[in-house]
């Protein structure tokens, strides 16, 4: 029924209530242990798990399994968003509001892009596979994040004066 579909779809939104906080909290804890490198590790792991869950979702053949996978996927999506906002203030401290706005707008642009993919591709499964691969590529690109004065995953060290 329409009501059942709406209730199932709302699960994704309900994850916002705690999963974003978990992502931000995890980012803060890893920052305390490893500096910016810790924050980027959390971001990379969460994005990798998110991408993997989309690929699993694309290949799930029954409704119950799809709902469970969607819940886990949703947790990783929201946690990755929380960890992203743990990194934002360091990108350019004097322009944190602008950077946060760009990051938020980027999420909306991604939604539009994937919406178009869902309309243009042969099947929803193909669209979910594209989505999962794009997320995994973004996780891989996290290796290249370099913030002035902070360690990246691959090189550098945190400047103690910052």
N, C-alpha and C positions, 0 to 999 in steps of 0.2 A: 504494500500500500504506500501511498504518498507519505503518510505519517511515519511509517517505519523507515522509509528512505531518509526522511528529514532527521529522524532521531539518530540514525546511523551516521549520517553526514555531520551532525552536530558534535560528534565525538572529537573530530579534528579540532574544532574551536575550543572545546572544554580543556584540551591539553594545554592551552595557553595559561590556564590558571596556575599551573605549577612547573611545567617543563621549561619555560623560558627562564624562570628563576633558577632551576637546576643547572641550566647551561651557564648562566652568569656566575652562579656560586662555584661551579667547577672551574670556570676560567679564573676566578679570584683565588681559589685554593692553589691552582697550578702556578699562578703568577707569584704567590708567596713562596713557593718552592723553587721555581725555575725562572722567574721573571717573564718577560714577553714570550720567550720560547715556550713556556708552559701554556700560555694563553693560545698560542698558535697550534700547539699540539692538540689541545682540547678541540679547537675549531676544526682541525684536519680530521681527527677521529670522528667527531660528530657528523661532519659532512660525508665522510666515507660510509658510515653506518646508514645515514639517510639515503644516499645513492643506492647502496646495496638493498635496502628495504623497498625502494621503488622497483628495482629489478625483480625482486621476489614477488612483489605485489602484481607486476605485469604478468607473471607466470602462475599466479594462484588461480585454481580452477573452481573453487567453491566459495560461497558467500561467507560462511563462518571463518574460513581461513583468511579470506580477503579482509574481513573486519579486524581480525587479530593483527594481521600484518599492517593494516592501516593505522591502528592504534600505536603500534611500535614505531612505525614511520613517523607519525605525528609527533611523538615524543622527541625523536631525533631532530625533526624540523624545528620545533619550538626551542629545543635546547641549543641548537646551532644558532638560532636567532639571538638567544640570550648571550651566548659566547661572543657573537659578533659585536654586540654592544659593550662587551668587556674590552674589546680592542679599539673601538671607535675613538675614545677620548685621547688615545696616544697618537693617532694618525697626524693630526695637526691641532695641538692643544688650544691654540687661539681661535680655532674655527670649529669647535666640537659640534655646535648646533647645525652648521652647514653640512658637515660630514654626516651627522646622524640623519639629516634630511635626505641627502643623496643616497645613503644606504637604504633608507625606508622606501624611497622612490624606486630604487633598483629592484626591490622585491616586487613592487607593483609592475614594473616593466617586464620582469621575468614571468609574472602571472599572465600578462598579455601575450608574451611570446609563446608560452606553452599552450595558451588557449588557441592561438593560431595553429600550432602544431597539431593539436587535437582535431582541428577542423580540416587540415590539409592531408594528414596521413591516412592511409588505408584503414587502419584499425586503431582502437584505443590502446591495444597492447603495444603496437609500434610506437605510439606517442609516449607511453610510459617508459619504454625502453630508451627512447631518445632522452627523456627527462632524467632517468637514472644515470645515463652515460654523461650527460652535461653536469650533473651534480658530482659525479666521481671525478670528472676533469677539474671542476672547481676545487675539489679536495686536493687533488694533485698540485694545482696551481698555488695552494696555500704554502707549499714549500718555498715559493718565491716571494712571499710577503717580507718586505724589508721596511721597518719603521725606524727613522732616524733616532739614534741613541739607544736602540734596543737590539737584542740578539734576534736573529731570524732562526729558522729551523736548521739551516745549513751552515751558517757562519756568524761570526761576530759575537759580541758580548754586550750586556747591558751596561750603559754608562752610569756609574754610581752617582754622578752629579745630577741626574735627572730624577 
